[in-house]
Amino acid sequence: MNRQIYLDYAATAPLCEEAARAMAPFMVPGAANLPAGGNANSLHSNGRTAFNALEEARRSIMRDLGAKRPDEIVFTSGATEADNAALFGIVAASSERRRQRGEKGFVPHVITSAIEHDAVLAAARVLERMGCEVTVLGCDRQGFVEVRALQAALRENTVLVSVHLVNNEIGSVQPVEELAALAHGAGALFHTDAVQALGKIRVDMGELGVDAASFSAHKIGGPKGSGVLYLRAGTPFSPFIVGGGQESGKRSGTQNVCAAAGFAAACRAACSMQESEAARLRGLRDELYERLGSIACVHPSVEVERDSRDFAPHIVNVCVDGFESETLILRLDMKTVAVSGGSACSSHSLDPSHVLKAIGVSDDRALGSLRVSLGRCTEQEDVESFMIAFEESLGGM
């Protein structure tokens, strides 16, 4: 194979043309880029030009996410920061409101799930060390958080529930609309990590009914190091990055206008083609599950019915008996095929995936997991090339 077969879009997507074009004016070297590349908080003409570009990007993302106000879009350094900010900021502000109402000694309770991204789970563990009560919900064998499980876990002191919209390893689409409504009925707020959902399934903040959501630019062909925290107007929030009061006081620090412009362009492109791309990718996903599942030593991690909307269209996860995922990844890499063993954020860990363990996959089997993830540039010939390389890798070099 001469051309690399890239099948790791859930880890990152290549920079798309739309984002590159939007970012180009900000990347001219030297003083020539000042009109576009000024500090968006400066009062002179260069600053005003940058500010206008930043706000145009904010309004564009607002429309694509179905938000109601531009100030509901908070630019961050990525989804990890957005996840952290949502948990720390909402819990702190909600707890303070309870105390101001006279609930002395109030101890906040947070609910999340066992299959969340580490950016949420690690933040929940920090909150627990700080004195919060934390409940981690399990899920069923297919990787779905059950509404009744949340109902049983809610308490009078629950301030926040955080359940992601699409699982980043197995692709299960969570019933966030139902979960959020249940949380609100109990007086709690709701956050969702929607990183793997954007551009893959319909994402509308009004329809989902959430109070906060996290997004990442580089998962949809935008620049790395750029994220968004959606905060519904009126949601209690105490910023944990403080300083100059940028982003309406919700996230201090000079904004990366270039990255924001790239994020907005990538978001517009991904959302405009979401429906057609989802249908196309579902076909490739289903073919991969069928062909991989026909190999004796390969076991799909979840059962995905053909054309299922219960799972994201771009993620395929299987376990390969007799192999460790690192071995297969490296063998495939030598054949110019790029896949992963699960979340890219934990790719150097030797432990089995916490997601696969949570759905009941044994440690031994989970150590042989492979995640094949598809994207905008994935074609049928990539699937054919991957299958050839995969079968060769099972037999050795």
Secondary structure as UniProt FT lines:
FT   STRAND          5..6
FT   TURN            9..11
FT   HELIX           17..23
FT   HELIX           24..27
FT   HELIX           30..33
FT   HELIX           34..37
FT   TURN            40..41
FT   HELIX           45..65
FT   HELIX           70..72
FT   STRAND          73..76
FT   HELIX           79..100
FT   TURN            101..102
FT   TURN            104..105
FT   STRAND          109..113
FT   TURN            114..115
FT   HELIX           118..129
FT   TURN            130..131
FT   STRAND          133..137
FT   TURN            141..142
FT   HELIX           147..153
FT   TURN            156..157
FT   STRAND          158..162
FT   TURN            168..170
FT   STRAND          172..173
FT   HELIX           176..185
FT   TURN            186..187
FT   STRAND          189..193
FT   TURN            195..197
FT   TURN            199..200
FT   HELIX           205..208
FT   STRAND          212..216
FT   HELIX           218..220
FT   TURN            224..225
FT   STRAND          227..231
FT   TURN            233..234
FT   HELIX           247..249
FT   HELIX           257..272
FT   HELIX           274..293
FT   TURN            296..297
FT   STRAND          298..300
FT   TURN            306..307
FT   TURN            313..314
FT   STRAND          315..320
FT   TURN            321..322
FT   HELIX           325..334
FT   TURN            335..336
FT   STRAND          337..338
FT   HELIX           344..346
FT   TURN            347..348
FT   HELIX           354..358
FT   TURN            359..360
FT   HELIX           363..366
FT   TURN            367..368
FT   STRAND          369..373
FT   TURN            376..377
FT   HELIX           380..394
//
